[in-house]
Amino acid sequence: MTMVYNRTIAVLLGLTIATSIISIVGYILKVIILPELDTSSIENYLSQTFILLTIVLALLIGVSAIGYERTAAIFILTFIISFLFELSSTYNGFPYGKYEYTDRMGYKLLGEVPILIPLSWFSIILPSYLIGHRLGYRGWNLVIVSSIFVLFWDLSLEYMASYIQKFWIWESGFFYGMPIENWGGWLLTAFIIHSLFYLLFGDEKINYSKNALLLYLTITLFSAIFSIVSGGLLPGLLTVGGILIIILSSIYRGGKIW
């Protein structure tokens, strides 16, 4: 059973990586060869497929690392809290700043937030917590560090998803149209989710697997590389810098994450 389980995760990781590569190569070819071609429907399909694959992977990795009950708990916490904050921001700008979602990500809950958005939060929340734990952080240090790891993704995600792919549109902002409070909102969201999970279940009995790191790298490097090839060198390098911090932390603290 364990062998089948691991093979399933490996296959899904392969499909997820392949989807990201196709997305990046497709974007490059479009810009170079057929810039006038409308490929929005294909881009939407690839993006939604990528998100769904990462969610399934996070669920499988979660069950293996922390069991069914705790995986279900952090999934539900993540969905509810991230949805409420996303909905709040679309209405009044708290905590991320004022923006609105386009129709490119499919069905919207309450007509405002695509259902894939709160689901996608889970795919980065869980591996960030598992990696932070593996590095030896415990208690509130684990909560803080894991939340920072979540933020590393957003440093390039915003450029890729809002500035290039137009999945959402900011009302105003200084960094490629993004307001600075968005980063604070991401930290707040991740901190609340990780805090509640820690308060409910503590920080022990976690069976780490390198699949947590592979999922994290797949998600973050996709947005980082896409940002770089589409002209967002600084956003992409910021996320890459975050990844390097994690790797250096692993070497310094002796917590092998790969």
Secondary structure, DSSP 8 states (H G I E B T S, - for coil): -HHHHHHHHHHHHHHHHHHHHHHHHHHHHHHHT-TT---HHHHHHHHHHHHHHHHHHHHHHHHHHHHHHHHHHHHHHHHHHHHHHHHHHHHH-TTT-SEEE-STT--EETTTEETHHHHHHHHHHHHHHHHHHHTT--HHHHHHHHHHHHHHHHHHHHIIIIIIS-SEEES--SBTTB-THHHHHHHHHHHHHHHHHHHHH-S------HHHHHHHHHHHHHHHHHHHHTT-HHHHHHHHHHHHHHHHHHHHHT----
